[in-house]
């Protein structure tokens, strides 16, 4: 995530006109957020990192290990970030065998519920944010995770699998016609 300081504030939305943003900004650095969503409770464990390093991901797994009941198996769904597959992570995973990493296929991270949480983070916290420093962004992220966890609820599907598949089929037949 980028700590962006916009050169002009985001103007409020007025009915009938789109939201306006300045095109220029000052970038004060970036930070990575590793996040684990407990799908049963909706609570999030987060760890901020300055880089995409495997050792940071390993430390994040260790934090999940400390916060999770030792009798439970832990299934972690990962995207294809190279840090998730590094030797330092594999060596750590041998020690606590209760951890199981599952990798989403390329371009399909939308099936991961934590992606839904990241969408909420973007919409509610970052989208209109102005961050004049990296520390300000980090504090905002940590505060938002704490606020989220104070009223955490699991995400629930509102459509059945059949409804989702039917909608995809209708969409595919619509876009595969001669007009496209």
C-alpha positions in Angstrom: 0.0 0.0 0.0 1.2 3.5 -0.8 1.3 6.4 1.6 -0.1 9.0 -0.8 -0.5 12.7 0.0 -2.8 14.2 -2.6 -2.1 17.7 -3.7 -5.7 18.6 -3.4 -8.4 17.0 -1.2 -10.9 14.5 -2.7 -14.0 16.5 -3.4 -17.2 15.1 -2.0 -19.6 13.3 -4.2 -22.6 15.4 -5.4 -25.7 13.6 -6.7 -25.3 13.3 -10.5 -21.6 14.1 -10.7 -18.7 11.7 -10.2 -16.3 12.0 -7.3 -13.3 14.1 -8.2 -9.7 13.5 -7.3 -6.5 15.3 -8.2 -4.3 13.3 -10.5 -1.1 14.3 -8.8 0.2 13.3 -5.4 3.4 12.9 -3.3 4.3 9.3 -2.5 5.8 8.8 1.0 6.7 5.1 0.7 5.0 1.8 0.7 4.1 -0.9 3.3 2.9 -4.5 2.9 0.1 -5.8 5.0 0.0 -9.6 5.6 -3.5 -10.4 6.8 -5.1 -13.6 8.1 -8.9 -13.8 8.4 -10.4 -16.2 10.8 -13.4 -17.3 8.7 -15.3 -18.6 11.7 -15.1 -15.3 13.7 -14.3 -12.6 11.1 -11.3 -11.4 13.2 -8.2 -10.4 11.4 -4.5 -10.8 12.4 -2.3 -8.3 10.5 1.4 -7.7 10.2 2.9 -4.7 8.5 6.2 -5.2 6.6 8.5 -2.8 4.8 9.2 -5.3 2.0 8.0 -8.5 0.3 10.4 -10.7 2.2 10.0 -14.4 3.0 11.3 -13.9 6.6 8.5 -11.4 7.2 5.9 -13.9 6.0 7.5 -16.6 8.2 7.3 -14.2 11.2 3.6 -13.6 10.3 2.9 -17.3 10.3 4.6 -17.5 13.7 2.3 -14.8 15.0 -0.7 -16.8 13.8 0.7 -19.8 15.5 1.0 -17.9 18.8 -2.6 -16.6 18.5 -4.3 -19.9 17.5 -5.3 -22.7 19.9 -2.4 -25.3 19.7 -4.9 -28.2 19.1 -6.2 -26.7 15.8 -5.0 -27.3 12.3 -4.3 -24.0 10.5 -5.1 -23.8 6.8 -3.7 -20.7 5.1 -4.8 -19.7 1.6 -2.0 -17.8 -0.2 -1.7 -16.1 -3.5 1.4 -16.7 -5.6 3.7 -14.2 -4.0 7.2 -15.7 -4.2 7.8 -15.1 -0.4 5.1 -17.7 0.3 7.1 -20.4 -1.4 10.6 -19.5 -0.2 12.9 -22.0 1.5 12.9 -20.1 4.8 9.1 -20.6 4.9 9.3 -24.3 4.0 11.8 -24.9 6.8 9.5 -23.2 9.3 6.5 -25.2 8.2 8.3 -28.5 9.0 8.4 -27.6 12.6 4.7 -26.9 13.3 3.1 -29.5 11.1 -0.4 -28.2 11.9 0.1 -25.5 9.2 -1.2 -26.3 5.7 -0.6 -23.8 2.9 -3.0 -23.8 -0.1 -2.3 -21.7 -3.1 -5.0 -20.0 -5.2 -4.6 -20.5 -8.9 -3.2 -17.5 -10.7 -5.8 -14.8 -11.3 -8.4 -16.3 -9.0 -7.7 -14.7 -5.6 -11.3 -13.4 -5.7 -12.3 -16.8 -4.2 -10.3 -16.0 -1.1 -12.4 -14.4 1.7 -9.6 -12.3 2.9 -9.7 -10.5 -0.5 -13.2 -9.4 0.5 -11.8 -8.0 3.7 -9.1 -6.1 1.8 -11.9 -4.6 -0.4 -13.6 -3.3 2.8 -10.2 -1.9 4.0 -9.8 -0.1 0.7 -13.4 1.2 0.6 -13.7 2.3 4.3 -10.2 3.2 5.2 -7.9 3.9 2.3 -9.9 5.1 -0.7 -10.3 8.7 0.4 -7.3 8.7 2.7 -4.5 11.2 2.7 -1.3 10.0 4.3 1.5 12.5 4.8 3.9 9.9 6.1 4.5 6.1 6.1 4.0 6.2 9.9 0.6 7.8 9.5 -0.5 5.0 7.0 0.8 2.3 9.4 -1.1 3.8 12.4 -4.2 4.1 10.3 -4.0 0.4 9.2 -3.3 -0.8 12.8 -6.2 1.3 14.1 -8.6 0.0 11.4 -7.7 -3.6 12.1 -8.4 -3.0 15.8 -11.8 -1.3 15.1 -12.7 -4.1 12.7 -11.9 -6.8 15.3 -13.9 -5.1 18.0 -17.1 -5.8 15.9 -15.9 -8.7 13.7 -18.4 -11.0 12.0 -17.7 -13.7 9.5 -18.5 -13.1 5.8 -21.5 -15.1 4.6 -22.4 -16.0 1.0 -25.8 -14.6 0.1 -26.1 -16.6 -3.1 -26.2 -20.4 -3.6 -23.6 -22.0 -5.8 -26.3 -22.7 -8.4 -27.3 -19.0 -8.5 -23.7 -17.9 -9.0 -23.1 -20.5 -11.8 -26.4 -19.5 -13.5 -25.3 -15.8 -13.5 -21.9 -16.7 -14.9 -23.5 -18.8 -17.6 -25.9 -15.9 -18.6 -23.0 -13.5 -18.7 -20.9 -15.8 -20.8 -23.7 -16.4 -23.3 -24.3 -12.6 -23.5 -20.6 -11.8 -24.3 -20.0 -14.6 -26.7 -22.6 -13.4 -29.1 -21.8 -11.9 -32.6 -21.8 -8.3 -31.2 -18.7 -9.0 -29.3 
